[in-house]
Amino acid sequence: MNFFRCFSVCLVIVLGCSIGFAAPVQQSATSATLKSASKKVASKSKKSQKDTLQYEAYRGKWYGLYFPLGWTVSPSLRGNDGADDSVFFTAPDSSAEFYVYCPRYSGKPTDIELKRSTEEQLGQTIEEKDGVRIRTVRIKAKDESYMRAFEDTVAFMVGRRLVFGFKFRDEAARVKYNPVYVYFKSSFRKFTD
């Protein structure tokens, strides 16, 4: 099991179904969901038996994952080789947005950091163990139009970085899309160099 696969599974377990804005949402994963999350990312869409959403594969140069079919895909930061290091996935009604940043090696996810002119930080936690730092940041818009959180993981010994983000309009959107976000993260696969 490579570092990022192990990391993404551990991150889902550590952070659970909630990112800290409200009480955790209880979720039970079916064996079909767990099996589908463990498969390699392919180029076709698939349906999770856990819910009625269909998921489509996104394949970057260095990683792949599944996102809900019909969501808008917006590449953001590009690496030196032109690969999409970060991507935003936006729900059709714009009430939720997911984010992933995974460069070939380490880098800086400047597109997900706090924007001081329009946002304020609600909190931050940092956990460090065995050369891996996980920083979780919770942010809200100053005009209260959304809240978001991101989990920034850096493995110093191997020079790797992985960031996931979740932005939502209100509590109803958080509750609706939090299980989808957990599935999105658990489907992540880092490709070998």
NUGUDO-242981 format. One line per 3 residues: number of its first residue (from 1); their letters; for each residue x, y, z of N, C-alpha, C. Coordinates in steps of 0.02 Angstrom, whole numbers, plus 50000, padded with zeros to 5 digits. Layout:
<recs>
NUM	A	X,Y,Z,X,Y,Z,X,Y,Z ~ ... $
</recs>
This chain:
<recs>
1	MNF	50043,49941,50000,50000,50000,50000,50045,50062,50000 ~ 50037,50106,49951,50080,50164,49948,50059,50216,49999 ~ 50101,50267,50009,50089,50317,50060,50022,50352,50052 $
4	FRC	50007,50375,49991,49946,50415,49982,49883,50373,49989 ~ 49885,50310,49969,49826,50267,49978,49815,50256,50052 ~ 49869,50240,50088,49864,50231,50160,49842,50296,50194 $
7	FSV	49871,50353,50171,49853,50417,50200,49779,50433,50190 ~ 49753,50423,50129,49684,50442,50116,49636,50400,50158 ~ 49652,50336,50167,49609,50293,50209,49614,50316,50281 $
10	CLV	49675,50331,50305,49684,50354,50374,49650,50421,50385 ~ 49653,50465,50336,49623,50531,50343,49547,50525,50350 ~ 49517,50481,50312,49445,50471,50317,49428,50444,50387 $
13	IVL	49468,50399,50412,49455,50371,50478,49465,50424,50531 ~ 49520,50462,50528,49535,50512,50579,49483,50567,50580 ~ 49467,50593,50521,49422,50650,50519,49349,50630,50518 $
16	GCS	49334,50568,50505,49265,50544,50507,49223,50580,50455 ~ 49160,50585,50470,49113,50614,50423,49104,50688,50433 ~ 49132,50717,50484,49122,50788,50497,49188,50824,50493 $
19	IGF	49186,50886,50472,49247,50926,50468,49247,50978,50522 ~ 49204,50972,50571,49209,51013,50630,49163,51073,50634 ~ 49116,51082,50589,49072,51139,50593,49010,51124,50634 $
22	AAP	48990,51062,50637,48930,51044,50673,48938,50972,50698 ~ 48886,50946,50729,48889,50878,50753,48901,50830,50695 ~ 48941,50777,50705,48955,50730,50651,48891,50699,50622 $
25	VQQ	48894,50688,50558,48839,50654,50525,48853,50580,50529 ~ 48806,50541,50552,48816,50469,50556,48809,50439,50487 ~ 48855,50394,50470,48855,50364,50404,48877,50292,50411 $
28	SAT	48844,50249,50376,48866,50180,50374,48884,50163,50302 ~ 48944,50138,50293,48966,50121,50226,48948,50048,50211 ~ 48920,50036,50153,48904,49968,50133,48967,49936,50106 $
31	SAT	48967,49870,50104,49026,49836,50077,49036,49853,50004 ~ 48981,49865,49967,48987,49884,49897,49023,49951,49890 ~ 49009,49998,49935,49042,50063,49932,49116,50055,49946 $
34	LKS	49133,50016,49997,49203,50006,50014,49240,49971,49958 ~ 49209,49921,49927,49241,49886,49871,49251,49933,49813 ~ 49201,49974,49797,49207,50018,49740,49259,50071,49753 $
37	ASK	49268,50093,49815,49318,50144,49831,49388,50116,49826 ~ 49395,50050,49834,49461,50021,49833,49485,50002,49763 ~ 49441,50005,49713,49460,49989,49645,49502,50046,49615 $
40	KVA	49543,50029,49567,49581,50080,49532,49534,50127,49494 ~ 49555,50189,49487,49514,50238,49452,49516,50222,49377 ~ 49458,50213,49349,49452,50198,49278,49426,50259,49241 $
43	SKS	49411,50251,49177,49389,50309,49138,49313,50310,49128 ~ 49277,50264,49158,49205,50263,49149,49169,50284,49213 ~ 49106,50301,49207,49068,50321,49266,49045,50258,49302 $
46	KKS	49028,50267,49365,49002,50212,49404,48952,50237,49454 ~ 48913,50192,49482,48862,50211,49529,48876,50178,49596 ~ 48875,50219,49649,48884,50192,49715,48817,50163,49737 $
49	QKD	48818,50102,49763,48756,50072,49786,48733,50102,49852 ~ 48776,50142,49883,48759,50174,49946,48706,50228,49937 ~ 48707,50260,49879,48659,50313,49866,48641,50313,49792 $
52	TLQ	48604,50361,49771,48581,50362,49702,48627,50403,49656 ~ 48680,50431,49683,48726,50470,49642,48768,50426,49598 ~ 48782,50450,49539,48830,50417,49496,48895,50455,49501 $
55	YEA	48950,50420,49496,49016,50451,49502,49054,50442,49437 ~ 49093,50493,49421,49133,50492,49361,49206,50494,49381 ~ 49248,50461,49343,49320,50460,49358,49353,50524,49334 $
58	YRG	49396,50551,49377,49440,50606,49356,49511,50578,49361 ~ 49548,50586,49307,49616,50561,49306,49664,50618,49290 ~ 49702,50639,49340,49755,50687,49330,49818,50648,49310 $
61	KWY	49873,50683,49301,49934,50649,49282,49962,50606,49338 ~ 49953,50629,49401,49984,50595,49457,49934,50561,49503 ~ 49870,50570,49491,49819,50542,49536,49753,50534,49499 $
64	GLY	49708,50499,49532,49640,50491,49506,49592,50484,49564 ~ 49529,50500,49551,49476,50492,49601,49408,50496,49567 ~ 49356,50484,49606,49288,50488,49580,49253,50549,49609 $
67	FPL	49214,50583,49566,49174,50640,49587,49103,50631,49559 ~ 49053,50664,49588,48985,50655,49565,48974,50676,49492 ~ 48941,50633,49455,48926,50646,49385,48884,50710,49380 $
70	GWT	48901,50753,49333,48864,50815,49323,48895,50875,49358 ~ 48945,50864,49399,48979,50920,49432,49028,50952,49383 ~ 49040,51016,49392,49087,51053,49350,49158,51041,49374 $
73	VSP	49202,51026,49328,49273,51014,49344,49313,51075,49321 ~ 49349,51107,49369,49388,51167,49353,49460,51158,49376 ~ 49506,51139,49331,49576,51135,49350,49600,51204,49372 $
76	SLR	49646,51205,49420,49670,51269,49447,49745,51275,49440 ~ 49783,51251,49488,49856,51256,49485,49884,51203,49439 ~ 49934,51222,49401,49968,51175,49357,50041,51169,49377 $
79	GND	50067,51108,49371,50137,51097,49386,50181,51120,49329 ~ 50247,51114,49340,50295,51133,49288,50286,51094,49224 ~ 50260,51033,49229,50250,50991,49170,50182,51002,49137 $
82	GAD	50142,51050,49164,50077,51064,49134,50020,51023,49163 ~ 50035,50976,49209,49984,50934,49238,49941,50974,49287 ~ 49878,50954,49294,49832,50985,49342,49850,50962,49413 $
85	DSV	49884,51006,49450,49901,50988,49519,49842,50997,49566 ~ 49798,51045,49550,49738,51054,49592,49677,51062,49547 ~ 49620,51039,49574,49557,51040,49537,49500,51054,49585 $
88	FFT	49453,51096,49564,49391,51109,49600,49335,51071,49565 ~ 49290,51040,49604,49231,51005,49579,49170,51038,49610 ~ 49127,51068,49569,49071,51108,49593,49004,51076,49577 $
91	APD	48960,51072,49628,48893,51044,49619,48853,51085,49569 ~ 48805,51054,49534,48765,51091,49485,48729,51152,49513 ~ 48707,51149,49576,48673,51206,49607,48721,51253,49643 $
94	SSA	48785,51241,49638,48839,51281,49668,48835,51284,49745 ~ 48799,51238,49776,48794,51238,49849,48852,51202,49883 ~ 48892,51166,49844,48950,51131,49872,49006,51127,49821 $
97	EFY	49066,51122,49848,49125,51118,49804,49177,51075,49840 ~ 49208,51029,49803,49262,50988,49829,49327,51011,49795 ~ 49382,50995,49828,49448,51016,49803,49498,50962,49816 $
100	VYC	49545,50954,49770,49602,50910,49781,49664,50943,49752 ~ 49719,50935,49789,49784,50960,49767,49834,50903,49778 ~ 49865,50882,49724,49913,50827,49729,49966,50836,49674 $
103	PRY	50018,50874,49688,50072,50880,49639,50114,50817,49637 ~ 50158,50812,49589,50201,50754,49584,50241,50746,49649 ~ 50268,50800,49671,50303,50801,49736,50271,50854,49779 $
106	SGK	50309,50888,49819,50280,50939,49863,50272,51004,49824 ~ 50228,51047,49848,50215,51111,49817,50176,51155,49865 ~ 50147,51209,49840,50108,51254,49882,50038,51262,49853 $
109	PTD	49986,51244,49891,49917,51250,49868,49890,51321,49879 ~ 49915,51368,49842,49898,51439,49852,49825,51454,49837 ~ 49793,51412,49798,49723,51426,49779,49672,51406,49832 $
112	IEL	49693,51373,49885,49646,51351,49938,49658,51388,50004 ~ 49713,51423,50010,49729,51457,50072,49680,51515,50086 ~ 49679,51538,50148,49636,51592,50170,49644,51655,50128 $
115	KRS	49588,51683,50106,49588,51746,50069,49566,51801,50119 ~ 49614,51834,50149,49600,51880,50204,49552,51937,50188 ~ 49548,51957,50125,49503,52012,50107,49430,51992,50110 $
118	TEE	49415,51929,50099,49344,51907,50097,49327,51851,50147 ~ 49377,51824,50181,49365,51767,50225,49397,51778,50294 ~ 49372,51740,50342,49403,51739,50408,49412,51668,50430 $
121	QLG	49466,51655,50466,49481,51588,50489,49444,51575,50555 ~ 49408,51520,50558,49372,51501,50618,49414,51459,50665 ~ 49460,51422,50637,49502,51380,50678,49552,51341,50637 $
124	QTI	49602,51314,50672,49653,51275,50639,49680,51224,50688 ~ 49689,51163,50665,49723,51113,50706,49782,51086,50667 ~ 49834,51068,50703,49893,51039,50671,49913,50978,50711 $
127	EEK	49918,50922,50675,49941,50859,50705,50005,50839,50670 ~ 50055,50820,50708,50118,50797,50679,50138,50731,50711 ~ 50156,50684,50667,50178,50619,50692,50218,50585,50637 $
130	DGV	50275,50558,50655,50318,50519,50611,50332,50555,50545 ~ 50347,50619,50548,50365,50657,50488,50307,50677,50443 ~ 50246,50669,50468,50186,50688,50430,50149,50741,50470 $
133	RIR	50134,50797,50437,50095,50851,50469,50028,50857,50434 ~ 49974,50855,50474,49906,50865,50448,49879,50930,50478 ~ 49866,50978,50435,49839,51043,50456,49768,51048,50430 $
136	TVR	49721,51057,50476,49651,51064,50458,49630,51136,50474 ~ 49604,51171,50423,49586,51241,50430,49511,51249,50415 ~ 49476,51285,50459,49404,51300,50448,49397,51375,50436 $
139	IKA	49360,51391,50383,49354,51460,50359,49282,51476,50344 ~ 49263,51540,50353,49197,51562,50331,49204,51628,50293 ~ 49158,51639,50246,49157,51701,50209,49135,51757,50255 $
142	KDE	49164,51816,50247,49144,51873,50289,49072,51893,50277 ~ 49047,51881,50216,48977,51896,50201,48930,51837,50218 ~ 48959,51785,50249,48923,51726,50272,48889,51687,50215 $
145	SYM	48915,51692,50155,48886,51657,50098,48909,51584,50092 ~ 48962,51565,50129,48985,51496,50129,49033,51484,50188 ~ 49046,51420,50199,49097,51398,50246,49138,51346,50208 $
148	RAF	49199,51337,50230,49240,51286,50198,49294,51262,50245 ~ 49322,51205,50229,49377,51177,50267,49424,51142,50219 ~ 49487,51140,50238,49533,51100,50199,49581,51064,50245 $
151	EDT	49605,51007,50222,49650,50964,50259,49715,50959,50218 ~ 49767,50987,50243,49831,50992,50208,49880,50944,50241 ~ 49901,50893,50205,49947,50843,50232,50014,50846,50196 $
154	VAF	50067,50851,50235,50134,50852,50207,50173,50795,50239 ~ 50202,50753,50196,50247,50699,50218,50318,50723,50204 ~ 50351,50748,50254,50416,50780,50245,50470,50732,50220 $
157	MVG	50470,50670,50245,50523,50622,50228,50523,50604,50154 ~ 50463,50600,50125,50459,50581,50054,50443,50640,50009 ~ 50436,50700,50038,50424,50760,49998,50359,50759,49960 $
160	RRL	50305,50739,49993,50239,50734,49961,50189,50779,49997 ~ 50139,50802,49959,50087,50845,49987,50020,50825,49956 ~ 49968,50824,49997,49901,50808,49975,49852,50852,50014 $
163	VFG	49807,50885,49978,49759,50929,50010,49689,50913,49983 ~ 49641,50907,50029,49571,50900,50012,49534,50960,50041 ~ 49483,50984,50005,49443,51039,50030,49369,51027,50018 $
166	FKF	49328,51058,50060,49255,51052,50056,49225,51120,50072 ~ 49190,51148,50024,49157,51213,50032,49082,51202,50025 ~ 49042,51235,50067,48969,51226,50064,48934,51290,50082 $
169	RDE	48875,51299,50052,48836,51360,50060,48807,51368,50130 ~ 48779,51313,50157,48745,51316,50222,48746,51247,50254 ~ 48716,51241,50312,48716,51178,50349,48680,51122,50309 $
172	AAR	48627,51140,50275,48590,51089,50235,48636,51061,50181 ~ 48675,51103,50148,48721,51079,50097,48776,51036,50128 ~ 48800,51056,50187,48852,51016,50221,48826,50946,50237 $
175	VKY	48766,50943,50264,48737,50878,50282,48725,50836,50219 ~ 48700,50867,50167,48685,50831,50105,48748,50804,50072 ~ 48801,50845,50068,48860,50826,50030,48918,50797,50071 $
178	NPV	48914,50798,50137,48969,50772,50177,48983,50698,50162 ~ 48932,50654,50158,48947,50584,50140,48977,50577,50070 ~ 48957,50621,50025,48984,50620,49957,49058,50641,49959 $
181	YVY	49073,50690,50001,49142,50713,50010,49186,50658,50039 ~ 49160,50622,50087,49198,50566,50116,49212,50514,50062 ~ 49163,50499,50020,49173,50451,49965,49225,50478,49916 $
184	FKS	49220,50542,49899,49266,50576,49854,49338,50566,49879 ~ 49350,50579,49943,49417,50572,49971,49439,50499,49972 ~ 49395,50454,49990,49415,50384,49995,49429,50353,49927 $
187	SFR	49404,50383,49873,49417,50355,49806,49484,50377,49778 ~ 49519,50421,49811,49582,50448,49788,49635,50394,49781 ~ 49672,50396,49725,49729,50351,49714,49786,50391,49685 $
190	KFT	49844,50384,49714,49905,50416,49689,49938,50366,49642 ~ 49957,50389,49582,49991,50346,49535,50065,50346,49548 ~ 50098,50292,49531,50170,50289,49541,50205,50333,49489 $
193	D	50261,50359,49509,50298,50405,49465,50330,50367,49407 $
</recs>
